[in-house]
Amino acid sequence: MKLYFLLSTKKVFLISCFLFFLSFKTNGQSTTDKPNIVWLVSEDNSTHYLQLYQDGGAVLPNIESMAKKGVVFNNAFSNAPVCSVARSTIISGCYAPRLGAQYHRRTKLVPMPSDLKMFPYYLRNAGYYTTNNAKEDYNLIKSDDVWDDSSKKANYKNRKPGQPFFHIQNFAITHEGSLHFHEGAIVDKKEQAVFPFHPNTKTFRYTNSVYREKHKALDTQIGLFLNQLEKDGELENTIIFYYGDHGGVLPRSKGYLYETGLHVPMVAYVPEKWKHLLPFKTGTRTDIFIEFIDLGPTVLNLAGVPIPNQMDGKPFLGKGITQADLDNKNTAFGYADRFDEKYDLVRSIRKLKYKYIRNYQPFNIDGLFNFYRYKMAGYREWKALYKEGGLNQIQQQFFRKRDPEALYDLEKDPYETHNLANQSDYQYVLQDLRSSLQQKVKTMPDLSFYPESYFLENGLSNPILFGQKNKENIAELVAIADLEFLPFSEGKTKINDALKSNDPWKRYWGLIVCTSFGQEAQTFYKKAHKIASIDNNGLVRMRAAEFLALSGQDIPKELLIDILKNATSEAEANLLLNSVALIKTMLPEFKLNVPKSLFNQEWVDREGDVVNRRINYINEN
């Protein structure tokens, strides 16, 4: 026994030496007690294009193979339907409107909360090698200690021997730009189905078909990455997530809080070695709700790293997480604000099968022109068919005024085309979800209830502190906005109080509510004319002019020019021009030429700038 023991010890020593030297040969194969973690991230694609989730989707063998050895999340949601806001949410673990990071694309980068770092920092601090290849697109200021490498050359192979790694590999092949083909390339794909809110035309059939082919190419790229991981001897040491960075990308998806904009595919592969960190059986699907705020905390938990209290998200995998902990995880919150030059303010909450959408400015039509969106042939054709009267009622909704709130039963109406908010049978559900969303935006608090330009001037240095100092005022602004729920006769007195307030943002929201009521609010026409002419706040003046114009009242063009020329920042100019663009869209007979000389030259010196794009649209249509 003694000799055998000594011999065995010698064998162990020799094997240990061999493995030590082998680690150099295999580019630092991990030998620690911590899992490697990899994210495979595709761009702009919702669940609707994958056979894994929906009949008629693309068959993706590599992703489906991951699913057989892991878990498919049936209800994974981006909190935002566009990349910079979604990625800012992920990297911070926080709701973007709480941080001031909700605008795409940023006018200025905003700071992280003073006591919080982007989550890879904590992994790196715990000994992980952190790499990102390559897209970041954060609206937040990134410190130098987040990534060991974030570039097109970033690779987990460059770490120290035995060091665990966290690596993100981004795949751009499904990005929106892949569908910016010329109309001359279109051929009919007669067997291809289209969404019911789209016209069933050759253009939309072809676009759907092409996008599914892009997914097949994506799967091939993912397969190559997985093969390399296996060759490097890391596949069985690595927990791998595949997900889409938000929904998209055909019209009425990316940028919008419909399921096509938020509901993303997500699969987690967990090798045998780390199955104890998975609260589900492998090869199964789960209906728990995952939000993007949860991704960072989950990675930290898998790595055994403490989760900062300042993060809004909660882990759904890792030590200490059980199925019972996750059974009540059944809601998802969404937000959509400025998307390039197109402003909006929409929030949503989904609970199980019901989806509630709050359009805080319902007169902002979904189809308002956005330069980059309308590079897609489908957008241009859809708008042309609307002008020609070639659409049915469901297809026309994209170009018409919305309801202040919408409720959908996604089991019966998966494409959110039939609003149940006014139906008596659904009032309990409506009130429940409305109340949940009201509480969310007030307690956060949601910084979007101030115009972007005001936030940049007054809150940029410390958004969290700015929000907390103004939490009560924001709740008051939310209450004014919610007067849209009342019959006008019941809300009139409080609207009048808002219009008389010394607080410019109460006047601002009072006018937004007036615009929502339209001609019902005609009792305020005289007051709105006065505000448009002499108010000391340009954004308030424009909201008054917008209310009058969209209600059919004459507005002197000189008044609009005067408001525009007094813009004090690029962000303010863009918001003012958004109102003019909306007036121009809804009232095609309204003609106005906006000289670029009205504005600071720095705001219009680059053709792709948002102010330039809006001016071009107004002057050319």
N, C-alpha and C positions, 0 to 999 in steps of 0.2 A: 504493500500500500504506500509505504513511504517513497519507494523508488518511483512508483507510478505517479505519485503526486509531484515529485520533483521533475519528472519527465513532462508531465502535463503543464507544470508551471513554465518550463523552458519552452514548450510549444506555444503557449499563450504569449510569452515574451517575443518569440520569433514572429508570430502572426501579427502581433501589435506593431512590431517594427516594419513588417511588410506593408501593413495598412497605412502606416504613417507616411512611408515613401510613396505609396500608391496615390495618396491624396494629392501629391504634387502633380503626378502624371494625369490625374483626372480633373485638373483645374479646380482643386479644392473641394472635392466631394464632401457634402455635409456629414459630420459624424456626431453632432451635438444632440441634446435631448429636446431641442426646439424644432418645430417643423419649418421647412421652407414654405413660403406662401407666394403664389403667383396669381396675378390678375391678367386675364386675356380680355381686352376691352374693344368691342366694335363700336362704330359710330352711327348714330342716327337711326337705329332700327328698333322697332317695337316687336312684341311677340307675334304680330299678325303675319309675319313673313316666314315663319319657321314651322315646318311640319311637326316639330316637337310640341308645338302649342296649338296649331290650327290647321285643319284640313286645307289643302291647296297651297300650303307653305313649302318652302324649299327643304328638300331632304339633305341633312347635314351630318354625314356619318361620323365625323370626328367629335363633334359636340354631342351627338347622341350616344357615342361610346363613352364619353365622360359621364353622361347621365346614368348609364347602366351601372357604373361603379361609384355613383355618388347620389346626389339628390337634385331634383328639379323643383325650383320655387315657382309655383303657379301664380303667385301674387307679389312680384317684385316691382317696385315703383321708383322711378326717379322723382325727386321732389320738384324738379324744374324740367321743362321740355326743351331746353337748349343747353349747349355744351358748357359755356363758361360758368353759368349759374349752377348747373348740375355738378360740375367738377369742383367748384368752390364749396358746395355743400359737402361733397365727399371728403375733400382733403381736410376740412375743418371739423367735420362731424356735427355741424351746426346748421340751423335753418338760415338761409342766406338773407332774408329780409330782416333778421335780427342783427346781422352784421353790417348791413348796407352793401352787400355783395350781389344783389338781385338783378342788376341791370346788365344786359348783353348788347354790345360789348361795353366794357367799363369806360366811363369818361376819365376816371382816375382810379388807381388801385387803392383799396381800403386796407387799413391795418387789421391784423388779427387781434382778438381780445388780448389785453396786456398780460393775462395769466394763462394763455393757451397757445400751443404751437400746432402747426400742421402735424397730423398724426404720425407720419414716417419718422419724424424727429424722435419720438419716444421709442420706436423700434431701433433706430440707430443708436440711441443712448443705451439700449439694452444689449447691444452687441450685434445687431443685424446689419448686413450689408444691404443698403436700400438703393434701388435703381428704377428709373422710369424711362421707357423708350416709346414715344418721346414727348407726346402732347401733354401740356400742362393746362394752359388756358384758364388760369385762375384769375379771379377778380380781386384777389387778396395779395398783400405784400408777402413774398416768400423770403424767409431768412436763409442764410447760407448753410445752415446745419440740418436741412430737411433730407436732402439726397446725397448719397455718395457720388452718384452720377445721374443726371437727367439730360439725355441727349439722344441723338439718333444712333450713337454708338454704345449707349448704355447696355450692359450685359452683366448677368449674375456671375459670369466666369471670372471676373477680375477681383473677386473677393479673396480674403486670406484663407489658407487651408482650414477646412472644417467649419468655417463661419456660416451660420444660417443666413438666408437671404429673403428679402421681400422684393419682388420684381413686378413691374407693370409693363405689359407689352400691348401697345395700342395698334389697332388695325383700321386704316382709313378708307378701305376699299368700298365700304357701304355709305360713306359720307354723302351728304346732299349734293355736293358738286359732281358726283358721278352720274347724276341724272340731268346735267346741263348739256344735253345733246341738241343738235340742230333739228328742226322739224323735218328736214330732208332725210334724216336717218330713220324716220318712223315707218315701220311696216306693221301690218295688222296681225295681231295675235288673237284670233277670233274665239279661242277656247278659254282665254284668260278672264277670270272674274275680276270685278272691280268693287270697291266699297260702295254701299248704297247712297252715300252722300255725294259721290262723284258722278258725272255724266258717263254713260257707258259708250265711250268713243274709242276710235283707233288709238288716239294719243294716250288715253288712260290705260287701255289694255296693254299697249306696248311698254309704257312706263312701269307698270306692275310686273310685267314679264322680265324686263331688264333688271329690275331691282332684285328679283329672286335669283337671277343668275349671278348678281354681285354677291349674294349670300353664299352661293356655292363656291365662288372663288375665295371668299372669306374663310370658309371651312377648310379649304385646301391649305391656306396660309397657316391656320391654327394647327392643322395636322403636321406641317413641317416643324413648327415650333415644338410640339409635343414629342415628335420623333427625336429632335435634338436634345430635349430634356432627358429622354430615355437613354440616348447614347452617352450622355454625360453622367449617367448613373444616379440621376436625381428624381426620376419620376415617382419612385416609391417612398421618397422622403418629403414629397411636396404636396401641399393642399392647393388645389387649383380652382379658381373661380373663372367662369366665363359670364360676361354680362354686356348688355348694350348701354351706352352712356346716357341715353334718354330715348324717347320714342321718335318716330319719323318713318319715312321722310317725304312721302307724297303730300300734296296739299291738304291742309287741315290736320296736321299731326305735329311736326316739329314747330315749337313756338306756342302751342295751344294745349290747354289742360284737359283735352279729351283723352280717352284711353290710348288712342293711337299716338299721343304725345308723351305719355307717362309710363305706360305699362311695358316693362322691358323683360327680355329673356334673362334668366339667371340659372346657372348650373354650378354646383360645387362638387368637385371630385375629391374624395378623401381616401388615400391609400390605407391598406390594412393597418399599418403602423400607427396611424392617427385616428382610427375609427372611434376611439373612446372620446374624442372631442366632438363627435357628431351625434346630436340627440335624435337622429332619425335612422331608420334602416337604409342601407345602401340599395340603390336601384329603385327608389320610391320617389313619390312626389309629395309635396306638402302645400297646404293652403294658407299657412301663416303669411302675414303681410310683412314685407321687407321694404324699408325706405332707405334712400341713399345716406341719410344721416347715420344709419346703423352700420355702414360698411367699415369705416375706420375703427369704431369700438370693437367690432367683431374680430378684425385682424389683430388688434392689441390683445384681446382676450385669448385668441388662439396661441399667441406668442407668450402668454403669461405675463403681459405687461399691464400695470394698473391703468385704468381708463380715467382720464381727467373728468372731474365733476362738471366742468363747464361745457362739455359736449352734450348735445341734445339727443344723440342716438344711443341705442342700447344693443349689446351683442346678442346674436342669435346662434352662435356656435362657440365651442370652446369649453374649458373646464367650468363646472358649476352650472351649466345651462342644461335644463331638462325639457322634455316635451311639454310637461305641465306648465313650465314657465312661459311657454310660447303660445299656449292655447288661446289666450285672449288677445293676442297680437293681431288685430283685425282692422286697423285703420291706417290711412295714408293721407298726408297733407301735401297739397301742391300749390305752386305759385308761378305766375307769369306777369312780367312787367315789361319794360322797354326791350324790344327785340330789334337791334340796329336803330333805324330811325323811327320805327313804329312803336308808339307808346300804348300801353294798356295797363290795367290793374285788375287781375282776376285771381281768385283763390278757390281752392277746391278741397273737399274732404271726401274720401271714400271710406265707407264702413260696410264690410261684407259685400253684398250685392248692390248696395245703393251708392250712388255718386251724386254729390251736391256741388254745384258750381256757382260761385258768387261773382257776377259781373258788376264791379263797382262803378263802371262807366259803360252802361249797356249800349249807349249810342255809338261807341267805338266798334264799328263792324269788324268781324274777323278778317274779311277780305281787303281791308285797307292796304293800299299799295306799300310794298316793301321791296326795295331794289333787288336784293339778293334772292328773295323768294321768287320773284317774278322772272328770274332767269330760267326757271323751269317751264318747259312748254306747257305742262298741264295747268299751271296757274294762269298763263296767258289765255289758253283756250277756254278755261272755266269762266273767266271774267267776260270774254267775248260772247260766250253762249248766254250768260246772264243778261247782257245788254241786248242781245237779239231775242230774248224771251224763249230760249230753247231749253229751259230747265224745269224740272218738276218742283214741287213745294219744298221737299227735303233738300234738294240740291241748291235751291235759292237761299237757304238760311245763311250761308256763309257770307252773303253780301247784304244782309238785312240787319236792322237793329235787333239786338238780343233782349232777352228778359233779364231783369236784375238778378234773378236767381233761377236755377234750373235743377231739377231732380230727375234722375234716371234710374230705372231698374235694369241693371246690366245683364241679368239673365234673360229678360224679355227683349231688351233693346241694347245690344252690345255696342252699337255704334252711336249711341247718344243722339238720337234724332227726334224723340218724342218726350217733351218736357211734361213731367207729372206735377209740377209745383202747384198748380191751381186745382188739382183734382182732390176732392174731399177725402177719398179713401187713403190718401198718402199724407195727410196733414200731420199726423204724429211723427212720421219719419222725417218730414220736412222740418218741423220744429226742433227735433232732436239734433239733426245735422247742422241746421242753422245756428243753434245755440253753441254747438261744439266749435264751429268755425269762428263765431264771434268771440268766444273765450280765447281761442288760439291767437287771433290777431291782436287782441287787447293785452293779454298777459305776456306775449313774447318780448316787447311789443314790436309790431310790424312798422318798420320805418318808412314804408311806401306811402303812408298817409300824408307825408310831407312830399312836395315835389322834389325830384332828384336834385335840381339846382340849389334848393334851400338846404337840403341835407349836405351837399358837398361844401357849401359855404360855412355851415354852422356845426355839422356833426362829424366831419371826416376825420378829425384828429383822434377822436375816441367814440366810435359809433355806439358801443355798449353803454357808456356813460351818458351819451346824448339821449339814447332811448329811455334809459331809466329816469333821467331828469324830466323827460317829456311824456312819461307813460300815461299820466292822467289826461293830458291834453290829447294824446293820440286816441285814447278811449272815447273822448268827447267827439273827436272827428269821426270815428267809426259810428257812433250813435247818430250823428247827422247823416252820414251816408246811408244808414239803415232806415231813414225816413222813406226811402224808396219802396219799402214793403207796405206802407200804409196807403189807404185811399188818400188822394190829394187833400180832400176836405179835412181829414184828420191830422195831416202832417203840416198843413199850411202855416199854422201859428209858429211852430218850431222852425220851419224854413225861414219865415220872416225874421225870427230872432237871430238866426245864423247870418242872414244878409245884413243885419244891423250891427253885428258884432265888431268890436275893435280888433279882434283876432283875424288877420287876413285869411288864415287857412280855414276858419269857420265860414267866412264869406265864400271862399273858394269851393268848399264842399257843398254849401247851400246852393250855389249856382249849378254844380254838377247834378244835384238832385232835381233842380228845376229843369235841366236839359233832359233828364230821364223821364220826367212827366210830359215834356213837350208843351203842346198847346193847352193842356189842362192847367198849366201854371201861368196862364196869360195874365193873371192878376199881378204878376211880378215884372211884366214887360217894362213898365215905366221906370221901376227901380233898377232894372238891369241896364237900361239905356244910360242912366245916370252913372252907374258903376263903371260901365264900359268907357265912359267919357272921362271921368275924373278920379277914379280910384288911384291910390298911390302905389298899387302893386300891379305890375304888368301881367302876371299870370292870372290874377283875379279879373282884370279888365278883359283878357282874352276869353276866359270862361263865360263872362257875361255876353260877349259878342257871339260866342259859339251857341249859347242858349237861344239867343234871339234869331240867329241865322237858321239854325236847324229847326226852329219853330215857325219858319216862314216869314220872319220879319226882315225888313230892309236894313242892311248894315252899310254905312258909308265905307267905301274902299279906303278912303283916306284914314279912317279910324284904325283899320287893321294895319295899315302901313305905319301909322304912328306908334301903335303898340309894338310892332316888330322892331322898329328902329331903336327902341329904348331897351332892348334886351341887354342884360348885363353880363351874361355868360353864354358859352356855347350850349350848355345843357338847357338853359332857359330858352334860348332861341329855337332849339330843336323841339321842345314841348309846345311852344307857341306855334311853330310851323306845322306841327302835327294836327292842331285844331284847324288851321287853314286848309290843310290837305283833306281833312275829313269833310269840311264844308264844301270844298271843291268836288269831292267824290259824291256826296249826297245831293248836291245841287249842281249838276253839270252845266247849267246855263250861267252859273256864277263865274265871272272872269276876273282874274286878278293877276297882275304881273308883279313879281317881287324882285326888285333889283338886288343883286348880290352886294352892291355898294352900301346897303343899309347896315351891314354887319362888319364886325371886326374881321380884317383880312385873313387872320390866322384861322378863322372858322371855315373859310371857303377856299383856301389856297390849294387843297387837294381834292381832286374830282370825286374820290370815294368817300369823303367825309359825310356824316349824316346830314348836316345842314345843307350841303351842296345837293345831296340826293333829294331832299324835300323840296328845295327851291326848284330844281329841274322838273320834278313831277308837277308842281303847281303851275309852272310857267308853260309846260308843254302839253297840258291837258285842258 
